[in-house]
Amino acid sequence: MAGSLRRCRRHYVGERFSRIYDNPYGRAAVNSVSLILDLVRERPWARLESAHTDVTRGTPGDKIMVEPRSAPYRGERIIRQIPVKIPTRQQRYVAYSG
């Protein structure tokens, strides 16, 4: 738990500092950093109910649309559309519909 909190904190701070350090005008001088964190003990989760593609066959290099449907522990079902490129070294793709 403590390790994941440290990683999360590092990522959060690092992401914000990269905006400061990577600006086109020059590096800013930072003397100190102050953080206020709230620890949430609840682990949000969702169950994957189904996933479908927009094609039944695909070849390496094709871009297909994957539509996963998930049911979160709390709240409404979530349906997303995720574009996925089939790797060029992948064998022929055949979707299972059964």
C-alpha distance (Angstrom), angle and dihedral (degrees) to the residues before:
residue distance angle dihedral
M1 . . .
A2 3.79 . .
G3 3.82 91.1 .
S4 3.79 93.1 53.5
L5 3.81 90.6 47.4
R6 3.81 89.9 52.3
R7 3.82 91.2 49.6
C8 3.80 91.4 48.1
R9 3.80 91.4 49.0
R10 3.81 91.6 47.7
H11 3.80 91.8 49.6
Y12 3.82 92.8 47.3
V13 3.79 94.1 49.0
G14 3.81 93.8 39.8
E15 3.79 92.4 52.2
R16 3.80 92.2 52.6
F17 3.80 93.9 44.8
S18 3.79 92.4 50.4
R19 3.80 87.4 62.6
I20 3.80 89.4 55.2
Y21 3.81 98.4 41.3
D22 3.81 96.9 41.2
N23 3.79 96.0 50.5
P24 3.82 117.0 125.3
Y25 3.83 94.0 -120.6
G26 3.80 100.6 62.1
R27 3.78 142.1 -81.7
A28 3.80 117.0 -53.4
A29 3.80 121.9 -134.4
V30 3.82 111.2 -118.5
N31 3.80 117.3 -166.8
S32 3.80 100.7 177.4
V33 3.78 144.9 -6.2
S34 3.80 127.6 -143.7
L35 3.81 122.1 -166.9
I36 3.77 131.9 -171.8
L37 3.82 112.2 -164.7
D38 3.78 131.9 -174.0
L39 3.79 115.0 -154.2
V40 3.81 112.4 -144.3
R41 3.80 111.7 -163.4
E42 3.79 95.3 -166.5
R43 3.80 116.0 100.7
P44 3.79 109.4 -146.4
W45 3.78 113.2 -144.9
A46 3.78 141.4 168.0
R47 3.79 135.1 -160.6
L48 3.80 118.0 -127.0
E49 3.79 105.0 -128.3
S50 3.80 99.6 179.1
A51 3.78 144.7 -24.2
H52 3.79 126.4 -153.1
T53 3.78 136.0 -179.9
D54 3.79 129.7 -143.9
V55 3.82 91.1 -124.1
T56 3.79 135.6 46.5
R57 3.81 94.7 -151.2
G58 3.76 131.6 33.1
T59 3.77 138.1 171.9
P60 3.81 129.9 -142.8
G61 3.79 110.5 -73.9
D62 3.83 94.7 25.7
K63 3.78 119.6 131.3
I64 3.78 112.4 -135.1
M65 3.80 133.7 179.3
V66 3.81 116.9 -121.6
E67 3.80 117.1 -161.7
P68 3.82 112.6 -163.6
R69 3.79 119.8 -173.0
S70 3.80 117.2 -156.2
A71 3.78 135.5 179.2
P72 3.80 113.3 -145.0
Y73 3.77 121.0 -147.3
R74 3.78 87.7 -110.9
G75 3.77 128.2 20.0
E76 3.77 138.3 21.4
R77 3.79 126.3 -29.0
I78 3.79 114.7 -89.1
I79 3.80 123.3 -137.1
R80 3.80 117.9 -175.6
Q81 3.78 134.5 178.2
I82 3.79 112.5 -140.3
P83 3.81 122.1 -174.7
V84 3.81 111.4 -138.5
K85 3.78 128.9 -175.3
I86 3.80 114.7 -145.7
P87 3.83 106.5 -128.4
T88 3.80 113.7 -107.1
R89 3.83 90.8 -126.0
Q90 3.81 92.6 51.8
Q91 3.80 122.1 111.2
R92 3.78 118.9 -114.2
Y93 3.81 112.0 -60.7
V94 3.80 119.3 -129.5
A95 3.80 118.7 175.7
Y96 3.78 116.8 -138.3
S97 3.77 114.9 -128.2
G98 3.72 111.2 179.6
